[in-house]
Amino acid sequence: MGGAIHGKKEQMDYLNNRITMVLNVLDAIDPEEAGVDEIDRIIDMLDELEFKCKQFRNSWSEE
């Protein structure tokens, strides 16, 4: 995995890339074939995104 992400621009770029990844996963899911596993994966991705947002928020408030 990559190293620490410092700087507001890098953090925003990271979040933008992760959101794009989530959207790509959503677009790739066939609603007729999707099951609980796909929903669980989306939830995991969103949980990871929320965790990073909170980390970045904390680092911004320390500046």
Backbone atoms as SQL, in Angstrom:
CREATE TABLE atoms (id INTEGER PRIMARY KEY, chain TEXT, resi INTEGER, resn TEXT, atom TEXT, x REAL, y REAL, z REAL);
INSERT INTO atoms VALUES
  (1, 'A', 1, 'MET', 'N', 0.840, -1.174, 0.000),
  (2, 'A', 1, 'MET', 'CA', 0.000, 0.000, 0.000),
  (3, 'A', 1, 'MET', 'C', 0.886, 1.238, 0.000),
  (4, 'A', 2, 'GLY', 'N', 0.346, 2.372, -0.353),
  (5, 'A', 2, 'GLY', 'CA', 1.098, 3.618, -0.419),
  (6, 'A', 2, 'GLY', 'C', 1.395, 4.178, 0.952),
  (7, 'A', 3, 'GLY', 'N', 2.184, 5.222, 0.948),
  (8, 'A', 3, 'GLY', 'CA', 2.568, 5.872, 2.194),
  (9, 'A', 3, 'GLY', 'C', 1.510, 6.857, 2.649),
  (10, 'A', 4, 'ALA', 'N', 1.890, 7.619, 3.649),
  (11, 'A', 4, 'ALA', 'CA', 0.981, 8.614, 4.206),
  (12, 'A', 4, 'ALA', 'C', 0.669, 9.683, 3.161),
  (13, 'A', 5, 'ILE', 'N', -0.517, 10.206, 3.247),
  (14, 'A', 5, 'ILE', 'CA', -0.960, 11.245, 2.322),
  (15, 'A', 5, 'ILE', 'C', -0.962, 12.564, 3.091),
  (16, 'A', 6, 'HIS', 'N', -0.070, 13.471, 2.662),
  (17, 'A', 6, 'HIS', 'CA', 0.055, 14.759, 3.339),
  (18, 'A', 6, 'HIS', 'C', -0.395, 15.856, 2.383),
  (19, 'A', 7, 'GLY', 'N', -0.867, 16.920, 2.944),
  (20, 'A', 7, 'GLY', 'CA', -1.274, 18.066, 2.136),
  (21, 'A', 7, 'GLY', 'C', -2.723, 17.942, 1.693),
  (22, 'A', 8, 'LYS', 'N', -3.389, 19.060, 1.744),
  (23, 'A', 8, 'LYS', 'CA', -4.818, 19.081, 1.411),
  (24, 'A', 8, 'LYS', 'C', -5.078, 18.677, -0.037),
  (25, 'A', 9, 'LYS', 'N', -4.238, 19.116, -0.960),
  (26, 'A', 9, 'LYS', 'CA', -4.448, 18.768, -2.364),
  (27, 'A', 9, 'LYS', 'C', -4.312, 17.262, -2.580),
  (28, 'A', 10, 'GLU', 'N', -3.282, 16.647, -2.006),
  (29, 'A', 10, 'GLU', 'CA', -3.107, 15.200, -2.129),
  (30, 'A', 10, 'GLU', 'C', -4.287, 14.454, -1.513),
  (31, 'A', 11, 'GLN', 'N', -4.757, 14.945, -0.384),
  (32, 'A', 11, 'GLN', 'CA', -5.889, 14.304, 0.286),
  (33, 'A', 11, 'GLN', 'C', -7.155, 14.417, -0.553),
  (34, 'A', 12, 'MET', 'N', -7.384, 15.582, -1.127),
  (35, 'A', 12, 'MET', 'CA', -8.568, 15.754, -1.979),
  (36, 'A', 12, 'MET', 'C', -8.461, 14.895, -3.235),
  (37, 'A', 13, 'ASP', 'N', -7.265, 14.810, -3.802),
  (38, 'A', 13, 'ASP', 'CA', -7.056, 13.939, -4.967),
  (39, 'A', 13, 'ASP', 'C', -7.334, 12.485, -4.611),
  (40, 'A', 14, 'TYR', 'N', -6.864, 12.064, -3.455),
  (41, 'A', 14, 'TYR', 'CA', -7.108, 10.701, -2.980),
  (42, 'A', 14, 'TYR', 'C', -8.605, 10.428, -2.867),
  (43, 'A', 15, 'LEU', 'N', -9.317, 11.343, -2.209),
  (44, 'A', 15, 'LEU', 'CA', -10.760, 11.165, -2.035),
  (45, 'A', 15, 'LEU', 'C', -11.481, 11.133, -3.380),
  (46, 'A', 16, 'ASN', 'N', -11.093, 12.016, -4.273),
  (47, 'A', 16, 'ASN', 'CA', -11.710, 12.046, -5.603),
  (48, 'A', 16, 'ASN', 'C', -11.488, 10.719, -6.329),
  (49, 'A', 17, 'ASN', 'N', -10.269, 10.185, -6.246),
  (50, 'A', 17, 'ASN', 'CA', -9.979, 8.906, -6.885),
  (51, 'A', 17, 'ASN', 'C', -10.784, 7.766, -6.271),
  (52, 'A', 18, 'ARG', 'N', -10.914, 7.784, -4.963),
  (53, 'A', 18, 'ARG', 'CA', -11.686, 6.721, -4.293),
  (54, 'A', 18, 'ARG', 'C', -13.171, 6.812, -4.644),
  (55, 'A', 19, 'ILE', 'N', -13.695, 8.019, -4.710),
  (56, 'A', 19, 'ILE', 'CA', -15.101, 8.189, -5.086),
  (57, 'A', 19, 'ILE', 'C', -15.317, 7.712, -6.520),
  (58, 'A', 20, 'THR', 'N', -14.383, 8.039, -7.400),
  (59, 'A', 20, 'THR', 'CA', -14.463, 7.576, -8.789),
  (60, 'A', 20, 'THR', 'C', -14.445, 6.052, -8.834),
  (61, 'A', 21, 'MET', 'N', -13.607, 5.434, -7.996),
  (62, 'A', 21, 'MET', 'CA', -13.542, 3.977, -7.949),
  (63, 'A', 21, 'MET', 'C', -14.883, 3.375, -7.509),
  (64, 'A', 22, 'VAL', 'N', -15.492, 3.965, -6.487),
  (65, 'A', 22, 'VAL', 'CA', -16.797, 3.485, -6.026),
  (66, 'A', 22, 'VAL', 'C', -17.829, 3.603, -7.149),
  (67, 'A', 23, 'LEU', 'N', -17.827, 4.720, -7.833),
  (68, 'A', 23, 'LEU', 'CA', -18.774, 4.915, -8.938),
  (69, 'A', 23, 'LEU', 'C', -18.536, 3.904, -10.053),
  (70, 'A', 24, 'ASN', 'N', -17.291, 3.603, -10.347),
  (71, 'A', 24, 'ASN', 'CA', -16.981, 2.605, -11.374),
  (72, 'A', 24, 'ASN', 'C', -17.473, 1.219, -10.971),
  (73, 'A', 25, 'VAL', 'N', -17.306, 0.888, -9.704),
  (74, 'A', 25, 'VAL', 'CA', -17.809, -0.400, -9.210),
  (75, 'A', 25, 'VAL', 'C', -19.327, -0.442, -9.344),
  (76, 'A', 26, 'LEU', 'N', -19.991, 0.629, -8.956),
  (77, 'A', 26, 'LEU', 'CA', -21.449, 0.683, -9.074),
  (78, 'A', 26, 'LEU', 'C', -21.897, 0.526, -10.524),
  (79, 'A', 27, 'ASP', 'N', -21.216, 1.193, -11.430),
  (80, 'A', 27, 'ASP', 'CA', -21.566, 1.093, -12.849),
  (81, 'A', 27, 'ASP', 'C', -21.371, -0.313, -13.390),
  (82, 'A', 28, 'ALA', 'N', -20.401, -1.043, -12.846),
  (83, 'A', 28, 'ALA', 'CA', -20.074, -2.371, -13.348),
  (84, 'A', 28, 'ALA', 'C', -21.007, -3.460, -12.821),
  (85, 'A', 29, 'ILE', 'N', -21.756, -3.149, -11.803),
  (86, 'A', 29, 'ILE', 'CA', -22.634, -4.163, -11.204),
  (87, 'A', 29, 'ILE', 'C', -23.895, -4.330, -12.044),
  (88, 'A', 30, 'ASP', 'N', -24.172, -5.568, -12.386),
  (89, 'A', 30, 'ASP', 'CA', -25.408, -5.900, -13.092),
  (90, 'A', 30, 'ASP', 'C', -26.493, -6.102, -12.037),
  (91, 'A', 31, 'PRO', 'N', -27.484, -5.231, -11.995),
  (92, 'A', 31, 'PRO', 'CA', -28.504, -5.330, -10.941),
  (93, 'A', 31, 'PRO', 'C', -29.281, -6.638, -10.974),
  (94, 'A', 32, 'GLU', 'N', -29.332, -7.265, -12.121),
  (95, 'A', 32, 'GLU', 'CA', -30.051, -8.542, -12.226),
  (96, 'A', 32, 'GLU', 'C', -29.238, -9.705, -11.660),
  (97, 'A', 33, 'GLU', 'N', -27.925, -9.531, -11.607),
  (98, 'A', 33, 'GLU', 'CA', -27.035, -10.596, -11.149),
  (99, 'A', 33, 'GLU', 'C', -26.437, -10.325, -9.773),
  (100, 'A', 34, 'ALA', 'N', -26.538, -9.101, -9.301),
  (101, 'A', 34, 'ALA', 'CA', -25.895, -8.697, -8.046),
  (102, 'A', 34, 'ALA', 'C', -26.526, -9.396, -6.854),
  (103, 'A', 35, 'GLY', 'N', -25.701, -9.618, -5.872),
  (104, 'A', 35, 'GLY', 'CA', -26.174, -10.232, -4.638),
  (105, 'A', 35, 'GLY', 'C', -25.655, -9.481, -3.434),
  (106, 'A', 36, 'VAL', 'N', -25.761, -10.117, -2.307),
  (107, 'A', 36, 'VAL', 'CA', -25.357, -9.520, -1.039),
  (108, 'A', 36, 'VAL', 'C', -23.860, -9.203, -1.031),
  (109, 'A', 37, 'ASP', 'N', -23.059, -10.049, -1.671),
  (110, 'A', 37, 'ASP', 'CA', -21.610, -9.810, -1.687),
  (111, 'A', 37, 'ASP', 'C', -21.266, -8.470, -2.330),
  (112, 'A', 38, 'GLU', 'N', -21.941, -8.134, -3.413),
  (113, 'A', 38, 'GLU', 'CA', -21.686, -6.857, -4.081),
  (114, 'A', 38, 'GLU', 'C', -22.084, -5.685, -3.184),
  (115, 'A', 39, 'ILE', 'N', -23.206, -5.806, -2.527),
  (116, 'A', 39, 'ILE', 'CA', -23.653, -4.746, -1.613),
  (117, 'A', 39, 'ILE', 'C', -22.666, -4.611, -0.459),
  (118, 'A', 40, 'ASP', 'N', -22.205, -5.730, 0.073),
  (119, 'A', 40, 'ASP', 'CA', -21.235, -5.693, 1.167),
  (120, 'A', 40, 'ASP', 'C', -19.939, -5.021, 0.725),
  (121, 'A', 41, 'ARG', 'N', -19.504, -5.285, -0.500),
  (122, 'A', 41, 'ARG', 'CA', -18.277, -4.660, -1.001),
  (123, 'A', 41, 'ARG', 'C', -18.451, -3.145, -1.110),
  (124, 'A', 42, 'ILE', 'N', -19.593, -2.698, -1.585),
  (125, 'A', 42, 'ILE', 'CA', -19.855, -1.263, -1.680),
  (126, 'A', 42, 'ILE', 'C', -19.854, -0.637, -0.281),
  (127, 'A', 43, 'ILE', 'N', -20.488, -1.295, 0.661),
  (128, 'A', 43, 'ILE', 'CA', -20.515, -0.799, 2.042),
  (129, 'A', 43, 'ILE', 'C', -19.093, -0.701, 2.585),
  (130, 'A', 44, 'ASP', 'N', -18.267, -1.718, 2.327),
  (131, 'A', 44, 'ASP', 'CA', -16.875, -1.686, 2.780),
  (132, 'A', 44, 'ASP', 'C', -16.126, -0.501, 2.174),
  (133, 'A', 45, 'MET', 'N', -16.323, -0.280, 0.888),
  (134, 'A', 45, 'MET', 'CA', -15.652, 0.834, 0.220),
  (135, 'A', 45, 'MET', 'C', -16.085, 2.173, 0.812),
  (136, 'A', 46, 'LEU', 'N', -17.376, 2.313, 1.080),
  (137, 'A', 46, 'LEU', 'CA', -17.883, 3.551, 1.669),
  (138, 'A', 46, 'LEU', 'C', -17.383, 3.740, 3.096),
  (139, 'A', 47, 'ASP', 'N', -17.280, 2.641, 3.856),
  (140, 'A', 47, 'ASP', 'CA', -16.735, 2.718, 5.210),
  (141, 'A', 47, 'ASP', 'C', -15.278, 3.173, 5.183),
  (142, 'A', 48, 'GLU', 'N', -14.494, 2.629, 4.233),
  (143, 'A', 48, 'GLU', 'CA', -13.098, 3.039, 4.095),
  (144, 'A', 48, 'GLU', 'C', -12.999, 4.516, 3.721),
  (145, 'A', 49, 'LEU', 'N', -13.883, 4.953, 2.850),
  (146, 'A', 49, 'LEU', 'CA', -13.904, 6.356, 2.437),
  (147, 'A', 49, 'LEU', 'C', -14.252, 7.259, 3.623),
  (148, 'A', 50, 'GLU', 'N', -15.224, 6.846, 4.407),
  (149, 'A', 50, 'GLU', 'CA', -15.587, 7.627, 5.594),
  (150, 'A', 50, 'GLU', 'C', -14.414, 7.707, 6.569),
  (151, 'A', 51, 'PHE', 'N', -13.715, 6.604, 6.775),
  (152, 'A', 51, 'PHE', 'CA', -12.566, 6.580, 7.669),
  (153, 'A', 51, 'PHE', 'C', -11.498, 7.577, 7.213),
  (154, 'A', 52, 'LYS', 'N', -11.197, 7.564, 5.912),
  (155, 'A', 52, 'LYS', 'CA', -10.197, 8.488, 5.379),
  (156, 'A', 52, 'LYS', 'C', -10.655, 9.936, 5.521),
  (157, 'A', 53, 'CYS', 'N', -11.922, 10.201, 5.258),
  (158, 'A', 53, 'CYS', 'CA', -12.450, 11.565, 5.413),
  (159, 'A', 53, 'CYS', 'C', -12.250, 12.057, 6.841),
  (160, 'A', 54, 'LYS', 'N', -12.504, 11.196, 7.800),
  (161, 'A', 54, 'LYS', 'CA', -12.338, 11.578, 9.202),
  (162, 'A', 54, 'LYS', 'C', -10.864, 11.809, 9.525),
  (163, 'A', 55, 'GLN', 'N', -9.989, 10.980, 8.983),
  (164, 'A', 55, 'GLN', 'CA', -8.556, 11.184, 9.188),
  (165, 'A', 55, 'GLN', 'C', -8.122, 12.531, 8.628),
  (166, 'A', 56, 'PHE', 'N', -8.550, 12.812, 7.415),
  (167, 'A', 56, 'PHE', 'CA', -8.166, 14.061, 6.776),
  (168, 'A', 56, 'PHE', 'C', -8.749, 15.256, 7.525),
  (169, 'A', 57, 'ARG', 'N', -9.983, 15.131, 7.973),
  (170, 'A', 57, 'ARG', 'CA', -10.600, 16.216, 8.743),
  (171, 'A', 57, 'ARG', 'C', -9.780, 16.514, 9.988),
  (172, 'A', 58, 'ASN', 'N', -9.331, 15.465, 10.658),
  (173, 'A', 58, 'ASN', 'CA', -8.521, 15.658, 11.867),
  (174, 'A', 58, 'ASN', 'C', -7.201, 16.346, 11.539),
  (175, 'A', 59, 'SER', 'N', -6.574, 15.962, 10.441),
  (176, 'A', 59, 'SER', 'CA', -5.305, 16.599, 10.098),
  (177, 'A', 59, 'SER', 'C', -5.520, 18.060, 9.689),
  (178, 'A', 60, 'TRP', 'N', -6.646, 18.371, 9.082),
  (179, 'A', 60, 'TRP', 'CA', -6.938, 19.755, 8.690),
  (180, 'A', 60, 'TRP', 'C', -7.179, 20.618, 9.917),
  (181, 'A', 61, 'SER', 'N', -7.810, 20.044, 10.940),
  (182, 'A', 61, 'SER', 'CA', -8.112, 20.840, 12.126),
  (183, 'A', 61, 'SER', 'C', -6.856, 21.085, 12.952),
  (184, 'A', 62, 'GLU', 'N', -5.808, 20.269, 12.749),
  (185, 'A', 62, 'GLU', 'CA', -4.552, 20.443, 13.470),
  (186, 'A', 62, 'GLU', 'C', -3.687, 21.517, 12.848),
  (187, 'A', 63, 'GLU', 'N', -3.977, 21.918, 11.611),
  (188, 'A', 63, 'GLU', 'CA', -3.154, 22.924, 10.924),
  (189, 'A', 63, 'GLU', 'C', -3.486, 24.318, 11.387);
